[in-house]
Amino acid sequence: MLELFSQEERPFFPNLPNGELQYYPEFLSPKEADALYNELYNITPWQADKITVFGKTYDQPRLTALYGIDPSPYSYSNITMKPHQMTSTLLGLIEKVKSFDENEFNAVLLNLYRDGKDSNGWHADNEKELGKNPVIASISLGEERFFHLKHRTQKEQRLKIALKNGSLLIMGGEMQHHWLHQIPKTAKTISPRINLTFRKIKN
């Protein structure tokens, strides 16, 4: 049985069934994380998209932007995004992530959670463009938010991690087949958070 809440200050590698998870709370120093947050917050061409759930259309509860090394589009939740050209800052982050997990990432999806009302519901990053067992690397900047995971069939398998400013979370193995994850809403008054999710989009 695994029902954990983690607020680790050290790297955290839980033993999960059907998946691999790595969490590095100090991937970036506070100074590096704050500088990166300010840069991305101000220069990113954030966009607001519509999502359709059970036949009803809503504003997606966060702002997004997609960057890519090549022009391949990325689709999720009936949204198709065309990437902006990858910046030198984002390319540098890809190289830094590689020192923790060797993977040929070629795209990064940025999410801006403006306040506690912005969220990302239960889902898996299992789009066909990502391949069979995609590796997803996620950097968190700004306000700390909780990241929830639950196994699709083993209901007692749940995990909650407080994602720190400057932290890196990596999901791999069969994680996207067997687990769902979310960033839930919170009633607390909180500051914005930027999340960068690095992935390899296959043509």
PEDASUL-V697747 format. One record per residue. N is the residue number from 1. PHI is phi in degrees with one decimal (none if undefined). OMEGA is omega as a letter, one per 30 degrees, with the letter a starting at -180 (none if undefined). D_FIRST is the distance of its C-alpha to the first C-alpha in Angstrom with 1 decimal. Layout:
n:N phi:PHI omega:OMEGA d_first:D_FIRST
n:N phi:PHI omega:OMEGA d_first:D_FIRST
//
This chain:
n:1 phi:none omega:l d_first:0.0
n:2 phi:-136.6 omega:l d_first:3.8
n:3 phi:-134.0 omega:a d_first:6.6
n:4 phi:-114.8 omega:l d_first:9.4
n:5 phi:-116.7 omega:a d_first:13.2
n:6 phi:-115.0 omega:l d_first:15.3
n:7 phi:-127.9 omega:a d_first:19.0
n:8 phi:-67.1 omega:l d_first:19.6
n:9 phi:-98.7 omega:l d_first:23.3
n:10 phi:-115.3 omega:l d_first:22.6
n:11 phi:-54.0 omega:a d_first:21.4
n:12 phi:-131.6 omega:a d_first:17.6
n:13 phi:-129.9 omega:a d_first:16.0
n:14 phi:-65.9 omega:l d_first:12.2
n:15 phi:-86.9 omega:a d_first:10.9
n:16 phi:-106.5 omega:l d_first:10.0
n:17 phi:-73.3 omega:l d_first:10.3
n:18 phi:62.0 omega:l d_first:13.8
n:19 phi:-177.3 omega:l d_first:14.9
n:20 phi:-127.6 omega:a d_first:16.4
n:21 phi:-137.5 omega:l d_first:16.6
n:22 phi:-128.2 omega:l d_first:19.1
n:23 phi:-133.2 omega:l d_first:20.1
n:24 phi:-119.1 omega:a d_first:23.4
n:25 phi:-69.2 omega:a d_first:24.4
n:26 phi:-120.8 omega:l d_first:28.0
n:27 phi:-58.9 omega:l d_first:28.9
n:28 phi:-117.1 omega:l d_first:32.1
n:29 phi:-70.8 omega:l d_first:33.9
n:30 phi:-54.6 omega:l d_first:34.5
n:31 phi:-65.2 omega:l d_first:38.1
n:32 phi:-62.6 omega:a d_first:37.2
n:33 phi:-64.1 omega:a d_first:34.6
n:34 phi:-66.7 omega:l d_first:37.1
n:35 phi:-65.4 omega:l d_first:39.9
n:36 phi:-66.7 omega:l d_first:38.0
n:37 phi:-57.0 omega:a d_first:36.8
n:38 phi:-63.0 omega:l d_first:40.4
n:39 phi:-63.6 omega:a d_first:41.7
n:40 phi:-68.3 omega:a d_first:39.3
n:41 phi:-59.1 omega:a d_first:39.6
n:42 phi:-89.5 omega:a d_first:43.4
n:43 phi:-107.5 omega:a d_first:44.2
n:44 phi:-72.6 omega:l d_first:41.5
n:45 phi:-79.6 omega:a d_first:43.0
n:46 phi:-61.2 omega:l d_first:40.3
n:47 phi:-128.1 omega:l d_first:40.4
n:48 phi:-107.1 omega:a d_first:39.3
n:49 phi:-113.7 omega:l d_first:38.3
n:50 phi:-99.3 omega:l d_first:37.9
n:51 phi:-124.7 omega:l d_first:34.9
n:52 phi:-113.7 omega:a d_first:35.1
n:53 phi:-126.3 omega:a d_first:32.3
n:54 phi:51.0 omega:l d_first:33.0
n:55 phi:83.8 omega:l d_first:36.7
n:56 phi:-112.3 omega:a d_first:37.0
n:57 phi:-104.3 omega:a d_first:37.8
n:58 phi:-132.6 omega:l d_first:36.6
n:59 phi:-72.4 omega:l d_first:37.0
n:60 phi:-60.5 omega:a d_first:34.0
n:61 phi:-80.2 omega:l d_first:32.5
n:62 phi:179.4 omega:l d_first:33.1
n:63 phi:-104.0 omega:a d_first:35.8
n:64 phi:-137.8 omega:l d_first:35.4
n:65 phi:-157.6 omega:l d_first:37.4
n:66 phi:-117.4 omega:l d_first:37.1
n:67 phi:-120.9 omega:a d_first:38.7
n:68 phi:-145.2 omega:l d_first:39.2
n:69 phi:-74.7 omega:l d_first:41.0
n:70 phi:-121.6 omega:a d_first:42.4
n:71 phi:-83.2 omega:a d_first:43.3
n:72 phi:-61.8 omega:l d_first:40.6
n:73 phi:-73.7 omega:l d_first:39.4
n:74 phi:-133.2 omega:a d_first:35.7
n:75 phi:-121.2 omega:l d_first:34.6
n:76 phi:-156.0 omega:l d_first:31.6
n:77 phi:49.4 omega:l d_first:31.5
n:78 phi:64.3 omega:l d_first:35.1
n:79 phi:-112.0 omega:l d_first:36.2
n:80 phi:-113.0 omega:a d_first:38.1
n:81 phi:-110.9 omega:l d_first:38.7
n:82 phi:-101.8 omega:a d_first:41.4
n:83 phi:-76.1 omega:l d_first:40.7
n:84 phi:-79.5 omega:l d_first:42.9
n:85 phi:-67.3 omega:a d_first:44.1
n:86 phi:-59.5 omega:a d_first:41.7
n:87 phi:-89.8 omega:l d_first:42.9
n:88 phi:-63.4 omega:l d_first:43.4
n:89 phi:-63.1 omega:a d_first:40.8
n:90 phi:-70.0 omega:l d_first:38.1
n:91 phi:-62.8 omega:l d_first:39.3
n:92 phi:-64.2 omega:l d_first:39.0
n:93 phi:-67.8 omega:l d_first:35.4
n:94 phi:-58.8 omega:l d_first:34.6
n:95 phi:-65.4 omega:l d_first:36.1
n:96 phi:-68.7 omega:l d_first:34.1
n:97 phi:-62.6 omega:a d_first:30.8
n:98 phi:-58.8 omega:l d_first:31.9
n:99 phi:-71.9 omega:l d_first:31.9
n:100 phi:-105.0 omega:l d_first:28.1
n:101 phi:-152.0 omega:a d_first:27.5
n:102 phi:-71.9 omega:a d_first:30.5
n:103 phi:-152.3 omega:a d_first:30.8
n:104 phi:-90.9 omega:l d_first:33.9
n:105 phi:-67.4 omega:l d_first:33.1
n:106 phi:-130.1 omega:l d_first:36.1
n:107 phi:-152.9 omega:l d_first:35.2
n:108 phi:-140.0 omega:l d_first:33.6
n:109 phi:-100.8 omega:l d_first:32.7
n:110 phi:-98.9 omega:l d_first:33.2
n:111 phi:-122.9 omega:l d_first:31.9
n:112 phi:-112.2 omega:l d_first:33.6
n:113 phi:-94.9 omega:a d_first:31.7
n:114 phi:-72.9 omega:l d_first:34.7
n:115 phi:-160.7 omega:a d_first:33.1
n:116 phi:-67.2 omega:l d_first:30.1
n:117 phi:-78.4 omega:l d_first:31.2
n:118 phi:-77.7 omega:a d_first:30.7
n:119 phi:-159.0 omega:l d_first:27.3
n:120 phi:-144.3 omega:a d_first:25.7
n:121 phi:-71.4 omega:a d_first:23.8
n:122 phi:-56.5 omega:a d_first:20.8
n:123 phi:-164.0 omega:l d_first:21.9
n:124 phi:-127.1 omega:l d_first:21.5
n:125 phi:-87.8 omega:a d_first:24.3
n:126 phi:-120.8 omega:l d_first:25.1
n:127 phi:-63.4 omega:a d_first:28.9
n:128 phi:-61.4 omega:a d_first:30.9
n:129 phi:-65.2 omega:a d_first:32.9
n:130 phi:-91.7 omega:l d_first:29.9
n:131 phi:87.2 omega:a d_first:29.6
n:132 phi:-70.1 omega:a d_first:26.9
n:133 phi:-125.0 omega:a d_first:24.2
n:134 phi:-68.9 omega:l d_first:25.5
n:135 phi:-99.7 omega:l d_first:24.8
n:136 phi:-117.7 omega:l d_first:24.8
n:137 phi:-109.9 omega:a d_first:25.7
n:138 phi:-128.4 omega:l d_first:25.8
n:139 phi:-105.5 omega:l d_first:27.9
n:140 phi:-108.5 omega:l d_first:27.8
n:141 phi:-132.6 omega:l d_first:31.1
n:142 phi:89.3 omega:a d_first:32.2
n:143 phi:-61.1 omega:l d_first:30.2
n:144 phi:-70.2 omega:l d_first:26.5
n:145 phi:-131.3 omega:l d_first:24.3
n:146 phi:-84.9 omega:l d_first:20.6
n:147 phi:-114.1 omega:a d_first:18.9
n:148 phi:-105.3 omega:l d_first:16.0
n:149 phi:-130.4 omega:l d_first:13.9
n:150 phi:-145.7 omega:l d_first:12.0
n:151 phi:-74.0 omega:a d_first:11.3
n:152 phi:-65.1 omega:a d_first:14.2
n:153 phi:-118.2 omega:l d_first:12.8
n:154 phi:-92.6 omega:a d_first:9.0
n:155 phi:-62.5 omega:l d_first:9.3
n:156 phi:-79.0 omega:a d_first:5.9
n:157 phi:-87.8 omega:a d_first:6.1
n:158 phi:-138.1 omega:a d_first:8.7
n:159 phi:-147.5 omega:l d_first:10.7
n:160 phi:-133.7 omega:a d_first:14.1
n:161 phi:-125.5 omega:l d_first:16.8
n:162 phi:-84.2 omega:a d_first:20.2
n:163 phi:-83.2 omega:a d_first:22.6
n:164 phi:-76.9 omega:l d_first:25.5
n:165 phi:-60.0 omega:l d_first:29.1
n:166 phi:89.4 omega:a d_first:29.8
n:167 phi:-87.3 omega:l d_first:26.2
n:168 phi:-126.3 omega:l d_first:25.2
n:169 phi:-120.2 omega:a d_first:22.0
n:170 phi:-124.8 omega:l d_first:21.9
n:171 phi:-109.4 omega:a d_first:19.9
n:172 phi:-150.0 omega:a d_first:20.6
n:173 phi:64.1 omega:a d_first:20.0
n:174 phi:-92.4 omega:a d_first:18.8
n:175 phi:-52.8 omega:a d_first:17.2
n:176 phi:-74.7 omega:l d_first:19.8
n:177 phi:-83.5 omega:a d_first:19.4
n:178 phi:-115.1 omega:a d_first:15.7
n:179 phi:-127.3 omega:l d_first:14.9
n:180 phi:-116.1 omega:l d_first:17.0
n:181 phi:-142.0 omega:a d_first:17.9
n:182 phi:-155.9 omega:l d_first:20.3
n:183 phi:-115.7 omega:a d_first:22.4
n:184 phi:-77.6 omega:l d_first:22.8
n:185 phi:-67.5 omega:l d_first:26.0
n:186 phi:-140.6 omega:l d_first:26.6
n:187 phi:-81.9 omega:a d_first:29.4
n:188 phi:-69.7 omega:l d_first:30.1
n:189 phi:-81.1 omega:a d_first:33.3
n:190 phi:-132.4 omega:l d_first:32.3
n:191 phi:-84.9 omega:a d_first:34.2
n:192 phi:-66.4 omega:l d_first:33.8
n:193 phi:-133.5 omega:l d_first:31.3
n:194 phi:-111.7 omega:l d_first:32.0
n:195 phi:-123.8 omega:l d_first:29.4
n:196 phi:-110.3 omega:l d_first:30.6
n:197 phi:-115.1 omega:a d_first:28.6
n:198 phi:-89.3 omega:a d_first:30.1
n:199 phi:-151.6 omega:l d_first:30.0
n:200 phi:-109.1 omega:l d_first:32.1
n:201 phi:-92.1 omega:a d_first:34.0
n:202 phi:-100.7 omega:a d_first:35.5
n:203 phi:-72.6 omega:none d_first:38.9
//
